[in-house]
Amino acid sequence: MCLKHEGCQEIRILRDQSDADHVTALTQWTEAHNYTDCLAWRTAHGFTATFEAMLTHPMVIHHNDGIYQGQGIAAR
């Protein structure tokens, strides 16, 4: 749903190799308010509550700035 929301550039879902119950979502947005708008839309339509009901721990949201991104030798 948020892939079609204004400002969404990328969504990646990662699962911990040692703990399959530990999942991280990395999303990239053109502006922070685009994510906030998407989250508000998801919450208003009940999607956030449905997702949170599946969690074993409360959802934690961090807003980060990209510092570095590079490819390793395996990507060449």
C-alpha positions in Angstrom: 0.0 0.0 0.0 2.7 2.5 0.9 4.7 1.7 -2.2 2.0 3.7 -4.1 2.0 6.5 -1.5 3.5 9.8 -2.5 7.2 10.0 -1.7 7.8 6.2 -1.2 11.1 5.2 -2.9 11.7 1.8 -1.5 10.5 -0.8 1.0 12.7 -3.7 2.2 11.6 -6.3 4.7 14.5 -8.1 6.5 14.3 -11.2 8.8 17.0 -11.9 11.4 18.8 -15.1 10.3 19.1 -16.2 14.0 15.6 -15.2 15.1 12.8 -15.6 12.5 10.5 -13.6 14.8 12.7 -10.5 14.5 11.7 -8.6 11.4 12.9 -5.2 10.3 11.3 -3.0 7.6 13.5 -0.4 5.9 11.7 2.2 4.0 13.1 5.1 2.1 11.0 8.3 1.5 11.7 11.5 -0.3 10.5 13.5 2.7 9.8 12.4 6.3 6.3 13.8 6.2 5.5 11.3 3.4 6.1 8.4 5.7 4.1 10.2 8.5 1.2 10.7 6.0 1.3 7.0 5.0 1.3 5.8 8.6 -1.6 8.1 9.4 -3.5 6.7 6.4 -2.7 3.1 7.4 -3.8 3.8 10.9 -7.1 5.5 9.9 -7.9 2.5 7.7 -7.1 -0.1 10.4 -4.1 -1.5 8.7 -1.7 -0.5 11.5 -3.8 -2.2 14.2 -4.0 -5.4 12.1 -0.2 -5.4 11.7 0.4 -4.6 15.4 -1.8 -7.5 16.4 0.7 -9.9 14.8 3.7 -8.5 16.7 5.2 -10.1 19.8 6.7 -6.7 20.8 5.6 -3.1 20.2 6.5 -1.6 16.9 9.5 0.8 17.1 10.0 3.5 14.5 13.3 5.2 13.8 13.9 8.0 11.4 17.5 7.9 10.0 19.5 9.8 7.5 21.6 7.9 5.1 25.3 8.2 5.8 26.9 5.7 3.4 25.8 3.0 1.0 28.2 0.9 -1.1 28.3 -2.4 -2.8 30.7 -5.2 -1.8 32.7 -7.4 -4.1 29.9 -9.9 -4.5 27.8 -7.3 -6.3 30.3 -6.7 -9.0 
